[in-house]
Amino acid sequence: MVVEYIRYRIPKGETAEVFESAYSRAVIPLGKAPQCLSYELSRCTEEPESYILRIEWTSTKDHLEGFRGSDHFREFFAEIRPFVSNIEEMRHYEPLITGS
């Protein structure tokens, strides 16, 4: 399992509402993808224009070669395409220490 973090900076106001609405639609195909184990979109409480999308993938390879080549990805990307330029970071991380 690997965790992908995508950091966005989205201006406050109407753009943020459009972003959140787009992600509420985008997670439908994301959640159906067999490579996706779970996901979470969070907004920063101290800087409301900062968002983080956390996705647990079965592996980096499954994400990049499986999901990205699928119809699920095409549906997902169609919703979030307008916000790609707002991405500040997009990386995969290997969990080392976890808790509940």
N, C-alpha and C positions, 0 to 999 in steps of 0.2 A: 504494500500500500504506500502511496505517495500523496502528499498534500500540495495542491497548487494554490498559491495566493495571488490574487490580482487586485492591485490597489488602483483606485480611481479617484480623481478629483473632479467633482461635478459642481458647477455653480449653484448657489441656493436658488430657491424660487421654482418657477415653472419647469426649468430644465431638470431639477432634481425629481420633481413629480413624474416627468416623462421617463426619466431613467429608471425610477423604481417601478413604474408601470411596465416598461419594456422588460425588465428582469422578471416581473411576476409572470409574464408570458414565456420568457426564454427558459425558465426552469422546468417547464413542462417537458419539452424534448430532452433537456439535460437529465432530468430524473428518470426518463425512460431508457437512457443509454446504459447498456450492461457494464460499461467501463467505469461509470460514475457510482460510487458507493454512498456518497452524501454530499450536501452542499449547504452553504449558509452565506447570505449577504448581510453585512452589518454596516451601520453608519456610525461614525465617530461622534461621541457626545460632546467632546471638547471642540472639534472642528467638523461641523455638520456637512461640509462639502467633501469630506473624506469618507470613502467607502472601501470595504474589503470584501471580496468574494473569496470564500474558502471552499475548495472542492477536493474531496477525497477520491482519488482514482485507484484502480486496481494496480496500475504501474504507469510510469512515464511513457513507456512504449505504447501501452494500450491507449493512453490519452492521445498521443501524437499521431500514431499510425491507425488506430482503430476508430476512436471517436471522431477525429478530424476528417476522416474519409467517409463518414456516415451521413445518412439523411438527418439523423438527430442533430449533428453539428450544423448542417445547412439551415435547419429550422431555428436552432439556437442563435446562430450568427446573424441571421436575417433580423432578429429583434434587437441585438446589441450593437450592430454595425455602426450606428451613428455615434457611439461612445468610445470607439476604439482609440481615437486620438486623445481621450481623457485618461488613458491608462498610464500610470507612473511606474508600475512594476508588474511583471508577470513571470513567476518562477515556481519551480517544483522544489519541495522540501521533503526530506526523509524524517519522520518523527523519531526522536531519540528517547524522550522521557514523557510519559503520559500519565494522566490521573483522572479521577472522576470528580 
